[in-house]
């Protein structure tokens, strides 16, 4: 496996789908309270409205419907072929984005070039892939109708540019009331009719007071070593964000214990641009580089048996789970060994990869009752790697700074003061359907608890993984997470992946500790 050199410096949710998460800082850690999102990663249905007209030079990226959300339940016999085609469609978007980026100035002068050089060829490739998906499903079940409606893509502007700051910094790590159109043709700023317990809209103001956050240049111009973001408007001074993290109310019978597993910080430098959950058997299925801790056998081709027998960086060898997330890079002009490799420079992910200064993996309980064991090989994805174009229905990353973790951001990177470090937090889904370790869209077999802390009907509470990753990076807007190229390194695209490979004995210990209210390791 390739090793990359390390240099140690470090909603309104889419109305057609569901609400996105709010992260609430509680006594034992972060607890996600979410409405069950039943429809995968983003909008589905007809292709989005074309945004190539009247946008001029502001056009920034390619926006395509998330094909997986237009599919019915995919039969197990067809899932491998379908997953490979879906991964191929991601590659098609990546290639088309490069075509667009190479011709951006020409397209600004001649919008018709977008159709001829970018969107038309992409639509043809997507149509062929969707047809193959239909055939694969049709061999073992009823062929889905209307998939062709998912073929069309459009160009869109980066609507986060310019001086409105926003940040949706409502202190809850979930969507605040930004009150602006997020490029999805709807007001993203109503937060499902709630205000995160604030009674006001701290996120709807400009946390940066409409100023350029420390760059001294136009926040609308392209930033980042790769030329595709982030932009200055993607950053906000954490000290200007209103604090507002509520402590969750735990009810009688709550499981108040915690279980912490120590699996290191990826000091040994295990990376790859695969994603065995979303694109099994496909090299570079993620088109961005992942940090891995825990199981060392994880790549695109890892089977459950491979994971069960893999070495682990976890101190307790009973935990062979795999924990992975996009790397964070400094945009400091330095290159890594992957500058000409898939997932790295070939996918517009460049800069100096940072080793976290701290990684905490804590499993917490339910605020309303006992938890039950997770099944072995349960797969969970939290957040949405395509949230910039999909909308924030499944966005679930939270950004903050040490010393300021009562202030949480979802769609802005924090600018931390001197002596404070950048913090990424993921609170994973905490309800399981009791049957499946995965699902066709990799989401519907798990869910977040409802607002009252209870799991949706048919789901049961399981230990909730809360993942906290800390980085010692220079103060200022000089870093970004890896992303799909067309996602422009937006902070809202941050996400985490987990496959449970605890042995039965250690999983039982975890459940007992949590249900008994103890703190265990």
C-alpha positions, 0 to 999 in steps of 0.5 A: 500500500502506498505510504504518503510522507507526513509533515507533522504540523499541523438546514432547512434540510432538503424539504423532499427528504428530512431534517439534518442533525443538531449536535448537542454538547452533553455531560458525557459527550455529544449527542445527535438529535435528528429526525429520521432521514429516510432517503439517502444522501440528497435530492432525487427525482428530475434533474436540477434546473439549469443554472448556466444562464445569467450566472456569468463568471460565478459558475463554480461547479457541476450539480448532478442528482444523487442517483442512489436516491432514485433507486428502489431497494436494490436486490442483494444479487444486484448490489455489487454491479449497482455500486460499481456503476454508481462509483463510475458515475462519480468518476464521470462527474469528476472528469466533467468537472475537470473539463469545466474547470479547464474551460471556465473562462470560455464558458463564462463568455459562451454559455453554450459551450457548457452544453457541448463540451461538458453537460451533454457528454456527461448526460450521455455517460450517465444515461448509459450507466443508469441504463446498466443499473436498470438492467442489473436490477431487472435481472433479479427483480422489477426494473425501475422506471424513470431512471433517465430523469436522473441523467441531466446535470447543470452548472451552478454558482458557489452561493457561499461566496461574497460577504454574507458570512452566515456560518449557520453558527447556531451553536448546535452544530446543525443548521442555523438560520442562515436565511439565504438560498443555498443554491437548492432553490429554497430557503435553507434557513428555517431549521425545521421551524426550530431555532436550536433552543436559542429563541433567536438567530445567531447564525443568520447574522454575519459572524464576520461582520461582512468582512474578509476573514483574515485574507485581505482579498476578495472572498469570492475569488478561488482559494486553495492550492488546488484552485477549487476552494476553499474560498475566504467566505468558507471561514469564520472567526469562532469568537464571533459565533454565538455560544449556544450548545444545550445540555440534553435532558436525560430521562429516568432510565437513560443509559448514562455510561460511556465506553472509550476506545483508543486507536491512535491518530494515524501516526503510521500514515495509513491512507487511501482514496477508497471507500469500501462501504460506498464503492466496494471493489472500486479503487479511488471510489472516494476521489479524496484521501482518507485517514484510517485508524483501527483496522489496517486491512481496510481498502476497497477490496476488504471483505468482512473476513479480511476485516475480522482478521486484520491488524488494529491500531486500537489498544484493546485488540478486541476492537478491530473496527475501522474508523475513517474520514477525509484528511485535513490539509494545510493550503501552504504551498507544500505537496504530499507524495500523492500530488500526482496520484488518485485521491490526491492531486489528480482529484484536486486534493493538494496540500500538506496532510495533517496528523491529528493532535488528538482523536477521541472515540467515545460510545455513549448511551440513549437519553431515554433508555437502555442500548442494545449491542450493535451487530458485527460489521454494521456500517455507518456513514454520517454526514454527506460527502456531496452536501454542497450540491445535494443540500444539507439534509444529511450534513452532520459534521461540526466544526469548532475550536478548543476552548470554544466548543459551546460554539459549533459550525456546520458550513464554515471552517473556524478561525481559531485564536492563537493557542486554540486548535481546530476541532471536527466532531461527528456524532453517528446515528444511534438507532439501528433497524434490528436487521441489516448491517447495510442498506442500498443507500447506506443510510436507511438501516440506521437513523438518528433518534427523534427529538424526544430521544426515542428511536423511530418505530422499528428501530432500537437504540445502540451505542452512539459513536462520537468522534472528536478529531483535533488539529494543531494548525496555524491560526487563520483560513489556511486549511481544508478537508479533502472532497470530491473535486466538484464539492469545492472543499466545503466544510459542510461536505465533511463526513465520517465512516465506521464499520463495527468489528468489535468482538462479541465479548468487548461489545457486551462489555461496552453495552453493560458499561453504558447501561450501568452508567459507568465509564469504561475503556 
